[in-house]
Amino acid sequence: MRAILPTLLAALLLGLVAEAARSETLYERECFRVELEAGPVWQTQNEVQIPGDTGTRFDLDGVTGAGPFAGGRVTVDWNPWRRHGFRLVVAPFQIKETGTLDGPVDFAGETYLPGLPTEATYKFNTYRLSYRFWIPHSRRWHTSIGATALVRDANIELRQGGTQSRKTDLGLVPLLHVDTEYHLSRRWSLIADLDAAWAPQGRAIDLALKARYRINRKWDVSLGYRTIEGGADNDSVYTFAWLHQAVVAVGFRF
């Protein structure tokens, strides 16, 4: 299923891009737009093994629970030219809960025992800058493609009594960016927004599907679903998580 999902998403979004490329006009966009997004987050997978070659693989969500947890992000769009624009996203996310382990776990150089209160922390903050190029489209389609530079600030930590260890990760990841909006009417539109990358060492998918209602020329609100899935598999770390979020967003144009 994990292998099929990225292929289907890529085929869908490439189809939207191809459809948009058949027409000749450009959609008139605002110069600046700020969006605040928030909503509950659930996790259906959060597997961890640190180090990736000698640690114990265990379910971190078995300690923290499935949720819901608080999640949100701030998105700023800047479109200085007719076909070229930029997007800045700040998306902090952290879980800190106490539970118990099902079995003994070797994690980041320490050993943790089952049945004892164990505090688990999972942090995955991302900061993104995207370049976006708008392709010619019809009055209903509004599509951009581009690239995203993602800076991740990640931390996984266990604490059990006086025993504590962690794995931090600060790194830069390049992603493909695709964003398309289909206008049902002057006020209603459907949006698909994707940042994604695949490599032998891991993958990253951040996909949002939203319905947007434009209140007036300045304000809009959106409802939808966001899923974030991915991780890394190497000698130093094995970690894969799958998050699901019900989102509510408010946007302001100027």
KEKOL-726465 format. One record per atom (N, C-alpha, C): residue number from 0; residue in one letter; z negated, x, y. Coordinates in nm, 2 decimals, padded with zeros to 4 digits. Last residue first. Layout:
BEGIN
NUM a Z X Y
...
//
This chain:
BEGIN
253 f -00.07 -00.33 04.03
253 f -00.07 -00.31 04.17
253 f 00.04 -00.20 04.20
252 r -00.23 -00.54 03.79
252 r -00.11 -00.47 03.84
252 r -00.12 -00.45 03.99
251 f -00.46 -00.56 03.52
251 f -00.44 -00.58 03.67
251 f -00.33 -00.49 03.72
250 g -00.57 -00.72 03.22
250 g -00.49 -00.63 03.30
250 g -00.48 -00.66 03.44
249 v -00.80 -00.74 02.96
249 v -00.77 -00.79 03.09
249 v -00.69 -00.68 03.17
248 a -00.83 -00.83 02.62
248 a -00.79 -00.73 02.72
248 a -00.76 -00.81 02.85
247 v -00.97 -00.83 02.30
247 v -00.95 -00.91 02.42
247 v -00.93 -00.81 02.54
246 v -00.92 -00.78 01.95
246 v -00.93 -00.73 02.09
246 v -00.91 -00.85 02.19
245 a -01.06 -00.69 01.66
245 a -01.02 -00.81 01.73
245 a -01.03 -00.78 01.88
244 q -00.98 -00.42 01.45
244 q -01.05 -00.47 01.57
244 q -00.98 -00.60 01.62
243 h -01.05 -00.20 01.19
243 h -00.98 -00.32 01.23
243 h -01.06 -00.38 01.35
242 l -00.99 00.12 01.03
242 l -01.06 00.03 01.12
242 l -00.98 -00.08 01.16
241 w -01.02 00.35 00.79
241 w -00.94 00.24 00.83
241 w -01.02 00.14 00.90
240 a -01.03 00.70 00.73
240 a -01.09 00.58 00.77
240 a -00.99 00.48 00.81
239 f -01.09 01.00 00.56
239 f -00.99 00.89 00.59
239 f -01.07 00.77 00.62
238 t -01.13 01.34 00.52
238 t -01.18 01.22 00.58
238 t -01.07 01.12 00.61
237 y -01.21 01.65 00.44
237 y -01.14 01.54 00.39
237 y -01.21 01.42 00.45
236 v -01.20 01.99 00.55
236 v -01.24 01.85 00.57
236 v -01.15 01.76 00.50
235 s -01.12 02.24 00.46
235 s -01.24 02.23 00.55
235 s -01.29 02.09 00.56
234 d -00.89 02.21 00.31
234 d -01.00 02.28 00.25
234 d -01.13 02.26 00.33
233 n -00.77 01.87 00.39
233 n -00.75 02.02 00.37
233 n -00.88 02.08 00.32
232 d -00.67 01.59 00.52
232 d -00.70 01.64 00.38
232 d -00.67 01.79 00.37
231 a -00.75 01.34 00.76
231 a -00.70 01.47 00.72
231 a -00.75 01.51 00.58
230 g -00.64 01.01 00.88
230 g -00.74 01.12 00.85
230 g -00.67 01.25 00.81
229 g -00.61 00.65 00.92
229 g -00.56 00.79 00.91
229 g -00.68 00.88 00.88
228 e -00.58 00.37 01.14
228 e -00.59 00.42 01.00
228 e -00.54 00.57 01.00
227 i -00.65 00.09 01.32
227 i -00.65 00.24 01.33
227 i -00.67 00.29 01.19
226 t -00.53 -00.21 01.46
226 t -00.57 -00.13 01.34
226 t -00.55 00.01 01.36
225 r -00.59 -00.49 01.65
225 r -00.56 -00.35 01.65
225 r -00.61 -00.29 01.52
224 y -00.49 -00.81 01.78
224 y -00.55 -00.73 01.66
224 y -00.50 -00.58 01.68
223 g -00.55 -01.02 02.06
223 g -00.48 -00.97 01.95
223 g -00.56 -00.89 01.85
222 l -00.49 -01.13 02.39
222 l -00.57 -01.15 02.27
222 l -00.48 -01.09 02.15
221 s -00.50 -01.08 02.74
221 s -00.43 -01.06 02.61
221 s -00.54 -01.08 02.50
220 v -00.42 -01.16 03.08
220 v -00.51 -01.15 02.97
220 v -00.44 -01.14 02.84
219 d -00.34 -01.05 03.42
219 d -00.30 -01.10 03.29
219 d -00.42 -01.08 03.19
218 w -00.27 -01.04 03.77
218 w -00.36 -01.05 03.66
218 w -00.30 -01.10 03.53
217 k -00.06 -01.05 03.96
217 k -00.15 -00.94 03.95
217 k -00.23 -00.93 03.82
216 r 00.09 -01.28 03.96
216 r 00.16 -01.15 03.97
216 r 00.07 -01.03 03.95
215 n -00.10 -01.46 03.71
215 n -00.03 -01.45 03.83
215 n 00.04 -01.32 03.84
214 i -00.14 -01.45 03.43
214 i -00.21 -01.55 03.52
214 i -00.13 -01.57 03.65
213 r 00.03 -01.41 03.15
213 r 00.03 -01.36 03.28
213 r -00.02 -01.47 03.38
212 y -00.09 -01.34 02.83
212 y -00.06 -01.45 02.93
212 y -00.08 -01.40 03.07
211 r 00.01 -01.19 02.53
211 r -00.03 -01.18 02.66
211 r 00.00 -01.30 02.75
210 a -00.08 -01.10 02.21
210 a -00.02 -01.21 02.29
210 a -00.08 -01.20 02.43
209 k -00.04 -00.80 02.01
209 k -00.11 -00.88 02.11
209 k -00.02 -00.99 02.17
208 l -00.11 -00.55 01.80
208 l -00.03 -00.66 01.81
208 l -00.10 -00.77 01.90
207 a -00.13 -00.20 01.77
207 a -00.18 -00.32 01.83
207 a -00.08 -00.42 01.83
206 l -00.21 00.09 01.58
206 l -00.11 -00.02 01.60
206 l -00.18 -00.14 01.66
205 d -00.22 00.40 01.50
205 d -00.29 00.32 01.59
205 d -00.19 00.21 01.64
204 i -00.24 00.64 01.25
204 i -00.17 00.52 01.29
204 i -00.26 00.44 01.38
203 a -00.19 00.95 01.11
203 a -00.27 00.88 01.21
203 a -00.18 00.76 01.25
202 r -00.25 01.19 00.84
202 r -00.17 01.09 00.92
202 r -00.26 01.02 01.02
201 g -00.22 01.51 00.66
201 g -00.29 01.39 00.71
201 g -00.19 01.30 00.79
200 q -00.07 01.72 00.57
200 q -00.22 01.74 00.58
200 q -00.29 01.61 00.62
199 p 00.20 01.64 00.58
199 p 00.13 01.66 00.45
199 p -00.02 01.67 00.46
198 a 00.21 01.38 00.83
198 a 00.22 01.52 00.79
198 a 00.16 01.53 00.66
197 w 00.28 01.15 01.09
197 w 00.26 01.17 00.95
197 w 00.29 01.32 00.92
196 a 00.17 00.93 01.36
196 a 00.22 01.06 01.31
196 a 00.19 01.07 01.16
195 a 00.17 00.70 01.64
195 a 00.16 00.74 01.49
195 a 00.22 00.87 01.47
194 d 00.11 00.42 01.83
194 d 00.10 00.57 01.83
194 d 00.08 00.61 01.69
193 l 00.24 00.11 01.94
193 l 00.22 00.20 01.83
193 l 00.21 00.35 01.87
192 d 00.24 -00.23 02.00
192 d 00.22 -00.09 02.06
192 d 00.17 00.00 01.95
191 a 00.39 -00.53 02.08
191 a 00.36 -00.43 01.97
191 a 00.35 -00.29 02.03
190 i 00.35 -00.85 02.22
190 i 00.35 -00.70 02.24
190 i 00.32 -00.63 02.11
189 l 00.48 -01.14 02.37
189 l 00.42 -01.08 02.25
189 l 00.45 -00.92 02.26
188 s 00.41 -01.35 02.66
188 s 00.48 -01.24 02.59
188 s 00.41 -01.20 02.47
187 w 00.42 -01.60 02.91
187 w 00.38 -01.56 02.78
187 w 00.47 -01.45 02.72
186 r 00.54 -01.65 03.16
186 r 00.40 -01.62 03.15
186 r 00.35 -01.56 03.02
185 r 00.81 -01.70 03.13
185 r 00.77 -01.63 03.25
185 r 00.62 -01.58 03.24
184 s 00.83 -01.65 02.77
184 s 00.85 -01.73 02.89
184 s 00.81 -01.65 03.01
183 l 00.84 -01.45 02.58
183 l 00.86 -01.59 02.54
183 l 00.90 -01.68 02.66
182 h 00.93 -01.13 02.58
182 h 00.89 -01.24 02.68
182 h 00.93 -01.37 02.62
181 y 00.81 -00.87 02.40
181 y 00.91 -00.98 02.40
181 y 00.86 -01.09 02.48
180 e 00.78 -00.53 02.42
180 e 00.72 -00.65 02.47
180 e 00.84 -00.76 02.47
179 t 00.68 -00.22 02.26
179 t 00.78 -00.32 02.29
179 t 00.71 -00.45 02.33
178 d 00.65 00.12 02.22
178 d 00.59 00.00 02.28
178 d 00.70 -00.10 02.31
177 v 00.57 00.42 02.06
177 v 00.67 00.31 02.07
177 v 00.59 00.19 02.12
176 h 00.53 00.76 02.01
176 h 00.48 00.64 02.09
176 h 00.60 00.54 02.10
175 l 00.41 01.00 01.79
175 l 00.52 00.92 01.83
175 l 00.47 00.80 01.90
174 l 00.18 01.27 01.87
174 l 00.21 01.14 01.81
174 l 00.34 01.08 01.87
173 p 00.00 01.57 01.83
173 p 00.12 01.50 01.88
173 p 00.15 01.38 01.80
172 v -00.33 01.65 01.89
172 v -00.24 01.60 01.79
172 v -00.12 01.54 01.86
171 l -00.59 01.89 01.93
171 l -00.48 01.82 01.99
171 l -00.38 01.78 01.88
170 g -00.96 01.87 01.88
170 g -00.82 01.92 01.86
170 g -00.72 01.84 01.93
169 l -01.26 01.92 01.75
169 l -01.20 01.90 01.88
169 l -01.06 01.96 01.87
168 d -01.51 01.83 01.54
168 d -01.37 01.86 01.54
168 d -01.31 01.82 01.68
167 t -01.80 01.88 01.34
167 t -01.74 01.85 01.46
167 t -01.59 01.89 01.46
166 k -02.03 01.79 01.11
166 k -01.89 01.85 01.12
166 k -01.83 01.79 01.24
165 r -02.37 01.86 01.03
165 r -02.26 01.78 01.09
165 r -02.13 01.86 01.08
164 s -02.71 01.79 00.91
164 s -02.59 01.87 00.92
164 s -02.47 01.79 00.97
163 q -03.05 01.80 00.83
163 q -02.95 01.75 00.91
163 q -02.83 01.85 00.91
162 t -03.37 01.72 00.72
162 t -03.24 01.78 00.68
162 t -03.13 01.72 00.77
161 g -03.61 01.59 00.75
161 g -03.59 01.71 00.83
161 g -03.46 01.78 00.80
160 g -03.47 01.28 00.69
160 g -03.59 01.35 00.71
160 g -03.57 01.47 00.80
159 q -03.15 01.32 00.72
159 q -03.24 01.26 00.62
159 q -03.37 01.34 00.63
158 r -02.84 01.27 00.87
158 r -02.97 01.32 00.89
158 r -03.07 01.24 00.79
157 l -02.50 01.37 00.92
157 l -02.60 01.30 00.83
157 l -02.73 01.36 00.87
156 e -02.20 01.32 01.10
156 e -02.33 01.38 01.09
156 e -02.42 01.30 01.00
155 i -01.89 01.39 01.25
155 i -01.96 01.32 01.14
155 i -02.09 01.39 01.11
154 n -01.69 01.37 01.53
154 n -01.82 01.42 01.48
154 n -01.86 01.33 01.37
153 a -01.42 01.45 01.76
153 a -01.48 01.38 01.64
153 a -01.61 01.45 01.60
152 d -01.21 01.41 01.99
152 d -01.34 01.46 01.99
152 d -01.42 01.39 01.88
151 r -00.86 01.47 02.03
151 r -00.97 01.40 01.96
151 r -01.10 01.48 01.97
150 v -00.60 01.41 02.23
150 v -00.71 01.50 02.22
150 v -00.82 01.42 02.15
149 l -00.25 01.36 02.20
149 l -00.39 01.30 02.17
149 l -00.49 01.42 02.16
148 a 00.03 01.30 02.35
148 a -00.05 01.41 02.33
148 a -00.20 01.35 02.32
147 t 00.31 01.11 02.26
147 t 00.17 01.11 02.30
147 t 00.11 01.24 02.26
146 a 00.64 01.01 02.35
146 a 00.55 01.10 02.28
146 a 00.41 01.09 02.34
145 g 00.86 00.73 02.32
145 g 00.82 00.85 02.38
145 g 00.73 00.93 02.29
144 i 01.01 00.42 02.43
144 i 00.98 00.51 02.33
144 i 00.94 00.64 02.39
143 s 00.99 00.07 02.53
143 s 00.98 00.21 02.56
143 s 00.96 00.30 02.43
142 t 01.12 -00.24 02.62
142 t 01.09 -00.15 02.51
142 t 01.09 -00.01 02.57
141 h 01.15 -00.57 02.64
141 h 01.10 -00.46 02.73
141 h 01.05 -00.35 02.64
140 w 01.35 -00.86 02.63
140 w 01.29 -00.74 02.57
140 w 01.26 -00.63 02.67
139 r 01.45 -01.05 02.81
139 r 01.33 -01.09 02.72
139 r 01.27 -00.96 02.66
138 r 01.67 -00.95 02.93
138 r 01.56 -01.00 03.02
138 r 01.43 -01.03 02.94
137 s 01.74 -00.65 02.74
137 s 01.77 -00.78 02.79
137 s 01.65 -00.83 02.88
136 h 01.77 -00.30 02.81
136 h 01.73 -00.41 02.73
136 h 01.76 -00.54 02.80
135 p 01.77 00.06 02.79
135 p 01.83 -00.06 02.84
135 p 01.79 -00.18 02.75
134 i 01.44 00.21 02.75
134 i 01.58 00.20 02.71
134 i 01.64 00.07 02.77
133 w 01.21 00.41 02.91
133 w 01.26 00.27 02.88
133 w 01.40 00.27 02.85
132 f 00.99 00.64 02.79
132 f 01.13 00.63 02.84
132 f 01.17 00.49 02.80
131 r 00.68 00.80 02.85
131 r 00.75 00.68 02.80
131 r 00.89 00.67 02.87
130 y 00.42 01.01 02.74
130 y 00.54 01.00 02.82
130 y 00.63 00.89 02.76
129 s 00.07 00.98 02.73
129 s 00.20 00.95 02.68
129 s 00.31 00.96 02.78
128 l -00.24 01.11 02.65
128 l -00.14 01.10 02.76
128 l 00.00 01.09 02.70
127 r -00.57 01.02 02.55
127 r -00.42 01.03 02.52
127 r -00.34 01.03 02.65
126 y -00.85 01.08 02.37
126 y -00.80 01.08 02.51
126 y -00.65 01.11 02.49
125 t -01.10 00.95 02.15
125 t -00.97 01.00 02.18
125 t -00.93 00.98 02.32
124 n -01.38 00.99 01.94
124 n -01.33 00.96 02.07
124 n -01.19 01.02 02.09
123 f -01.55 00.91 01.69
123 f -01.40 00.95 01.70
123 f -01.35 00.90 01.84
122 k -01.83 00.96 01.49
122 k -01.78 00.95 01.63
122 k -01.63 00.99 01.63
121 y -02.08 00.85 01.30
121 y -01.93 00.87 01.29
121 y -01.88 00.85 01.44
120 t -02.38 00.93 01.14
120 t -02.31 00.91 01.27
120 t -02.16 00.94 01.25
119 a -02.65 00.80 00.95
119 a -02.51 00.85 00.95
119 a -02.45 00.83 01.09
118 e -02.96 00.86 00.82
118 e -02.89 00.82 00.94
118 e -02.75 00.89 00.94
117 t -03.12 00.74 00.54
117 t -03.03 00.84 00.59
117 t -02.95 00.79 00.71
116 p -03.39 00.69 00.33
116 p -03.33 00.65 00.46
116 p -03.25 00.76 00.51
115 l -03.31 00.74 -00.02
115 l -03.39 00.77 00.10
115 l -03.32 00.73 00.23
114 g -03.12 00.70 -00.23
114 g -03.24 00.61 -00.22
114 g -03.33 00.64 -00.10
113 p -03.02 01.04 -00.30
113 p -03.00 00.90 -00.30
113 p -03.13 00.82 -00.28
112 l -03.03 01.33 -00.08
112 l -03.07 01.26 -00.20
112 l -03.05 01.11 -00.19
111 y -02.82 01.59 00.03
111 y -02.89 01.47 00.06
111 y -02.91 01.39 -00.07
110 t -02.79 01.93 00.12
110 t -02.79 01.83 00.01
110 t -02.87 01.72 00.05
109 e -02.56 02.11 00.34
109 e -02.69 02.06 00.30
109 e -02.67 01.96 00.19
108 g -02.30 02.19 00.40
108 g -02.39 02.29 00.37
108 g -02.53 02.24 00.34
107 a -02.16 01.94 00.44
107 a -02.17 02.04 00.55
107 a -02.28 02.14 00.52
106 f -02.31 01.79 00.18
106 f -02.24 01.76 00.30
106 f -02.26 01.87 00.40
105 d -02.36 01.66 -00.13
105 d -02.35 01.79 -00.06
105 d -02.26 01.77 00.06
104 v -02.55 01.40 -00.24
104 v -02.43 01.43 -00.16
104 v -02.45 01.57 -00.10
103 p -02.65 01.18 -00.51
103 p -02.67 01.31 -00.43
103 p -02.54 01.35 -00.36
102 g -02.58 00.83 -00.44
102 g -02.60 00.94 -00.53
102 g -02.62 01.07 -00.44
101 d -02.57 00.64 -00.25
101 d -02.57 00.59 -00.39
101 d -02.60 00.71 -00.49
100 l -02.78 00.65 00.04
100 l -02.67 00.71 -00.04
100 l -02.69 00.66 -00.18
99 t -02.87 00.41 00.29
99 t -02.90 00.50 00.18
99 t -02.78 00.54 00.11
98 g -02.89 00.40 00.65
98 g -02.88 00.33 00.52
98 g -02.92 00.43 00.41
97 t -02.84 00.35 00.99
97 t -02.92 00.41 00.89
97 t -02.91 00.33 00.76
96 e -02.58 00.44 01.23
96 e -02.66 00.35 01.15
96 e -02.74 00.42 01.04
95 k -02.35 00.47 01.46
95 k -02.47 00.54 01.42
95 k -02.56 00.43 01.36
94 i -02.02 00.52 01.57
94 i -02.11 00.44 01.48
94 i -02.23 00.52 01.45
93 q -01.80 00.51 01.85
93 q -01.91 00.58 01.77
93 q -01.99 00.48 01.69
92 f -01.53 00.58 02.06
92 f -01.58 00.50 01.95
92 f -01.69 00.58 01.87
91 p -01.32 00.56 02.35
91 p -01.44 00.61 02.28
91 p -01.48 00.52 02.17
90 a -01.03 00.62 02.48
90 a -01.08 00.53 02.38
90 a -01.20 00.59 02.30
89 v -00.82 00.62 02.74
89 v -00.95 00.67 02.70
89 v -01.01 00.57 02.61
88 v -00.48 00.69 02.81
88 v -00.57 00.61 02.74
88 v -00.70 00.68 02.71
87 l -00.21 00.68 03.02
87 l -00.33 00.75 03.00
87 l -00.43 00.65 02.93
86 r 00.14 00.70 03.04
86 r 00.03 00.62 03.00
86 r -00.09 00.71 02.97
85 f 00.44 00.70 03.24
85 f 00.33 00.77 03.17
85 f 00.22 00.67 03.14
84 g 00.80 00.68 03.26
84 g 00.66 00.64 03.30
84 g 00.56 00.72 03.21
83 h 01.13 00.61 03.35
83 h 01.04 00.70 03.30
83 h 00.90 00.66 03.35
82 r 01.32 00.45 03.47
82 r 01.32 00.45 03.33
82 r 01.21 00.54 03.27
81 r 01.24 00.45 03.74
81 r 01.30 00.33 03.69
81 r 01.29 00.33 03.53
80 w 00.93 00.61 03.81
80 w 01.07 00.60 03.81
80 w 01.12 00.49 03.73
79 p 00.65 00.59 03.78
79 p 00.70 00.63 03.91
79 p 00.85 00.62 03.92
78 n 00.43 00.41 03.64
78 n 00.57 00.41 03.62
78 n 00.64 00.46 03.76
77 w 00.14 00.43 03.46
77 w 00.20 00.47 03.59
77 w 00.35 00.49 03.56
76 d -00.13 00.27 03.31
76 d 00.02 00.29 03.31
76 d 00.06 00.32 03.45
75 v -00.42 00.31 03.15
75 v -00.36 00.32 03.28
75 v -00.22 00.35 03.26
74 t -00.68 00.17 02.96
74 t -00.54 00.21 02.96
74 t -00.49 00.21 03.10
73 v -00.97 00.20 02.78
73 v -00.91 00.19 02.91
73 v -00.77 00.24 02.91
72 r -01.14 00.04 02.51
72 r -01.06 00.14 02.57
72 r -01.01 00.10 02.71
71 g -01.38 -00.03 02.24
71 g -01.30 -00.06 02.36
71 g -01.23 00.06 02.41
70 g -01.63 -00.17 02.02
70 g -01.52 -00.08 02.05
70 g -01.45 -00.12 02.18
69 a -01.92 -00.21 01.83
69 a -01.85 -00.23 01.96
69 a -01.74 -00.12 01.97
68 f -01.89 -00.33 01.49
68 f -01.94 -00.24 01.59
68 f -01.86 -00.26 01.72
67 p -01.98 -00.57 01.23
67 p -01.90 -00.52 01.34
67 p -01.97 -00.42 01.42
66 g -01.97 -00.32 00.96
66 g -01.97 -00.37 01.09
66 g -02.01 -00.51 01.11
65 a -02.02 -00.22 00.70
65 a -01.88 -00.25 00.74
65 a -01.87 -00.29 00.89
64 g -02.26 00.05 00.68
64 g -02.21 -00.09 00.67
64 g -02.07 -00.10 00.73
63 t -02.34 00.32 00.66
63 t -02.34 00.25 00.79
63 t -02.32 00.10 00.79
62 v -02.31 00.37 00.39
62 v -02.44 00.40 00.46
62 v -02.45 00.32 00.59
61 g -02.06 00.30 00.32
61 g -02.17 00.25 00.23
61 g -02.30 00.28 00.30
60 d -01.91 00.44 00.50
60 d -01.93 00.30 00.53
60 d -02.03 00.24 00.44
59 l -01.88 00.68 00.36
59 l -01.97 00.67 00.48
59 l -02.00 00.53 00.52
58 d -01.87 00.74 00.04
58 d -01.83 00.64 00.13
58 d -01.93 00.63 00.25
57 f -01.79 01.08 -00.06
57 f -01.87 00.96 -00.06
57 f -01.82 00.87 00.05
56 r -01.75 01.39 -00.22
56 r -01.68 01.28 -00.16
56 r -01.77 01.15 -00.17
55 t -01.92 01.68 -00.15
55 t -01.92 01.56 -00.23
55 t -01.85 01.45 -00.16
54 g -01.74 02.00 -00.11
54 g -01.84 01.90 -00.08
54 g -01.83 01.78 -00.17
53 t -01.53 02.17 -00.16
53 t -01.65 02.19 -00.24
53 t -01.75 02.08 -00.21
52 d -01.30 02.11 00.00
52 d -01.28 02.16 -00.14
52 d -01.41 02.17 -00.22
51 g -01.38 02.01 00.24
51 g -01.29 01.93 00.16
51 g -01.26 01.98 00.02
50 p -01.74 02.04 00.29
50 p -01.60 02.08 00.30
50 p -01.51 02.01 00.21
49 i -01.70 01.70 00.30
49 i -01.70 01.82 00.38
49 i -01.80 01.92 00.32
48 q -01.56 01.39 00.28
48 q -01.59 01.51 00.19
48 q -01.58 01.63 00.28
47 v -01.55 01.04 00.31
47 v -01.58 01.17 00.37
47 v -01.61 01.27 00.26
46 e -01.40 00.73 00.40
46 e -01.43 00.83 00.29
46 e -01.45 00.97 00.36
45 n -01.40 00.44 00.48
45 n -01.44 00.56 00.56
45 n -01.50 00.66 00.46
44 q -01.26 00.12 00.51
44 q -01.26 00.25 00.44
44 q -01.32 00.35 00.54
43 t -01.30 -00.09 00.68
43 t -01.28 -00.13 00.53
43 t -01.27 00.00 00.45
42 q -01.48 -00.17 00.96
42 q -01.42 -00.07 00.88
42 q -01.41 -00.11 00.73
41 w -01.44 -00.35 01.27
41 w -01.49 -00.35 01.13
41 w -01.42 -00.23 01.06
40 v -01.53 -00.42 01.60
40 v -01.46 -00.33 01.51
40 v -01.52 -00.34 01.37
39 p -01.49 -00.65 01.87
39 p -01.56 -00.60 01.76
39 p -01.47 -00.52 01.66
38 g -01.37 -00.53 02.20
38 g -01.38 -00.63 02.09
38 g -01.45 -00.56 01.97
37 a -01.16 -00.46 02.49
37 a -01.28 -00.45 02.41
37 a -01.28 -00.55 02.30
36 e -00.98 -00.31 02.76
36 e -00.98 -00.37 02.62
36 e -01.11 -00.36 02.55
35 l -00.83 -00.31 03.06
35 l -00.96 -00.29 03.00
35 l -00.96 -00.38 02.87
34 e -00.56 -00.16 03.23
34 e -00.61 -00.26 03.13
34 e -00.74 -00.22 03.07
33 v -00.36 -00.13 03.51
33 v -00.49 -00.09 03.45
33 v -00.53 -00.20 03.35
32 r -00.06 -00.01 03.64
32 r -00.13 -00.12 03.57
32 r -00.25 -00.06 03.50
31 f 00.18 00.06 03.89
31 f 00.06 00.09 03.83
31 f 00.00 -00.04 03.76
30 c 00.44 -00.05 03.93
30 c 00.42 00.09 03.94
30 c 00.29 00.13 03.87
29 e 00.59 -00.30 03.71
29 e 00.50 -00.26 03.82
29 e 00.48 -00.11 03.82
28 r 00.94 -00.33 03.64
28 r 00.80 -00.31 03.60
28 r 00.72 -00.27 03.73
27 e 01.20 -00.52 03.54
27 e 01.14 -00.47 03.66
27 e 00.99 -00.46 03.63
26 y 01.42 -00.42 03.28
26 y 01.31 -00.50 03.32
26 y 01.24 -00.44 03.44
25 l 01.77 -00.37 03.30
25 l 01.63 -00.31 03.29
25 l 01.53 -00.41 03.35
24 t 02.06 -00.46 03.11
24 t 01.97 -00.46 03.23
24 t 01.84 -00.40 03.20
23 e 02.21 -00.46 02.87
23 e 02.24 -00.37 02.97
23 e 02.15 -00.36 03.09
22 s 02.16 -00.44 02.50
22 s 02.18 -00.51 02.63
22 s 02.19 -00.41 02.74
21 r 02.10 -00.29 02.28
21 r 02.23 -00.36 02.28
21 r 02.26 -00.42 02.42
20 a 01.84 -00.20 02.27
20 a 01.94 -00.11 02.32
20 a 02.08 -00.17 02.33
19 a 01.69 -00.39 02.14
19 a 01.68 -00.38 02.29
19 a 01.79 -00.29 02.35
18 e 01.76 -00.35 01.88
18 e 01.80 -00.47 01.94
18 e 01.79 -00.46 02.09
17 a 01.65 -00.10 01.84
17 a 01.79 -00.11 01.83
17 a 01.84 -00.24 01.89
16 v 01.37 -00.16 01.88
16 v 01.44 -00.06 01.97
16 v 01.59 -00.08 01.96
15 l 01.34 -00.33 01.66
15 l 01.32 -00.38 01.79
15 l 01.38 -00.29 01.90
14 g 01.38 -00.15 01.45
14 g 01.47 -00.26 01.47
14 g 01.46 -00.32 01.60
13 l 01.17 00.03 01.49
13 l 01.31 00.08 01.51
13 l 01.41 -00.04 01.52
12 l 00.97 -00.15 01.41
12 l 00.97 -00.10 01.55
12 l 01.11 -00.04 01.58
11 l 01.03 -00.20 01.14
11 l 01.02 -00.31 01.23
11 l 01.04 -00.26 01.38
10 a 01.01 00.06 01.03
10 a 01.14 -00.01 01.02
10 a 01.14 -00.13 01.13
9 a 00.75 00.13 01.08
9 a 00.85 00.21 01.14
9 a 00.98 00.13 01.14
8 l 00.62 -00.06 00.92
8 l 00.60 -00.06 01.06
8 l 00.71 00.01 01.13
7 l 00.71 00.01 00.67
7 l 00.75 -00.12 00.72
7 l 00.73 -00.12 00.87
6 t 00.60 00.27 00.65
6 t 00.74 00.25 00.64
6 t 00.79 00.12 00.70
5 p 00.32 00.22 00.66
5 p 00.39 00.30 00.77
5 p 00.54 00.28 00.77
4 l 00.30 00.06 00.41
4 l 00.27 00.01 00.55
4 l 00.33 00.09 00.66
3 i 00.34 00.22 00.19
3 i 00.44 00.12 00.23
3 i 00.42 00.07 00.37
2 a 00.12 00.38 00.16
2 a 00.25 00.44 00.18
2 a 00.36 00.34 00.23
1 r -00.08 00.19 00.12
1 r -00.09 00.28 00.24
1 r 00.05 00.35 00.27
0 m 00.00 00.08 -00.12
0 m 00.00 00.00 00.00
0 m 00.00 00.09 00.12
//
